Amino acid sequence: MPYATEEDLPPPIRTHLPPHAQEIFRAAFNSAWDEYAGQGEKREETAHRVAWAAVKRHYRKEGRDWVPIRANRAI
């Protein structure tokens, strides 16, 4: 089911992801939840996969921590 706030996210996500990554996860999950309404039992699994993919576009795991991915900028 969709998450109304970051406090509604599952404990492992709240515990391990930084606040901005939690926002990304929640927004992506809720969007995918709506988009894949016709998937039946796979809906929640698909929404979680989409949400994690969104987080991984902006964050990477370094040891036990999730850190922002810095874009290489030409000077």
Secondary structure, DSSP 8 states (H G I E B T S, - for coil): ---SSGGGS-HHHHHHS-HHHHHHHHHHHHHHHHHTGGGGGGHHHHHHHHHHHHHHHHEEEETTEEEE-------
